[in-house]
């Protein structure tokens, strides 16, 4: 076991960031490295399986730090995203500096490397101040990262923000290398729909620029998936490690059982496993799985449109409706919907998603195109219908439908008849065969790259070796 290397991993406090970063932590611990995983106090207490993880990975330790927000703050991007960002800067940053310095003074095992979330650049700056190597891990897709890198130039060249309103949203955006002819105004990252001086828009642009101060970049993607885009990003960093899809890499290195248990242990909500029994009773590839991740919130009206669209499609469905997570809907709506759905569908408030996607009854995935969900869909070989709402989801869905051709993009529409038609097309339409063929190829490359000798497997080994040398 390596006695020197000690990595501190700091995710942004959201499910889609914690999960891939905890997967990386497990892979580093599996290789014998020491890892301190630093969550905010709020999320630390919600990771209820921490002790089991530390028992399984004895070199994995959990610590927590204040996010600077009052206990009753909703901590959602929709309600106070700018407050989350400013509290992290004003409260978490100085505490982090103190904590990191203390590790140097008091611990037998000082931190030798900080791996910070790609939107937590302050941690890279603090690490550099203290003479510690800082690596940035952007948990989004490379295509979204590249669009962010090009955004300032696009604005200088005349791109008017926000996009939307009376704009022709199907107009192509030119000037982003390797995206010409694909990227429309509609597909630009979610912040482009906000005013240019909006704090969240500023934050993402500034954080992207700040990432280049890091000693290296880690991405949860794989070379075969985003090669043309990666060739533009690589020169911006001393080193780039593409180590995705992390869930497949975990499975290949730790085996199915341990990787699935890690997946559920990195969840901020307890999954309702009763849906697996329901799936067991459904015909092969018949079910459409519907989930919009941990951040997207639906209005009452949108919930009803989806419900009608799903029922009218005539396909059985498993739907994650995030009632308990403070969505705009009330508990009664869930009960009413479940009663109206009868045998045809199954509603849960959080599902064991990776297990669901791998279940033989599931034939399609109606998703918000969050990056983890997109990769999990690819790894399971499940074709997708995309209903993106924010952040990188808008560009990911375009790549799913137009570049990789493994799904359909329902962007900016939410009416029952479109939903019904999309589901029928994906599940039984003439185009399904072609989508399935592309998906099988992509799923195959995802599995090959995480095996011995594959690009992501090789890059993980290189990362471990480089960290050991620090
Ligand atoms: N997820 C889950 N159960 C659910 C819904 C989501 O385990 O019912 C997991 C999913 O497997 C994924 C993560 O939550 O790993 C969501 O990340 P993603 O990047 O897709 O979306 P975000 O939540 O960041 O919008």
Boltz pocket constraint, residues with backbone or C-beta under 6 A from the ligand:
constraints:
  - pocket:
      binder: B
      contacts: [[A, 14], [A, 15], [A, 16], [A, 17], [A, 19], [A, 263], [A, 267], [A, 271], [A, 291], [A, 292], [A, 293], [A, 294], [A, 295], [A, 296], [A, 320], [A, 349], [A, 350], [A, 351], [A, 352], [A, 353], [A, 354], [A, 369], [A, 370], [A, 371], [A, 372], [A, 373], [A, 374], [A, 376]]
      max_distance: 6.0
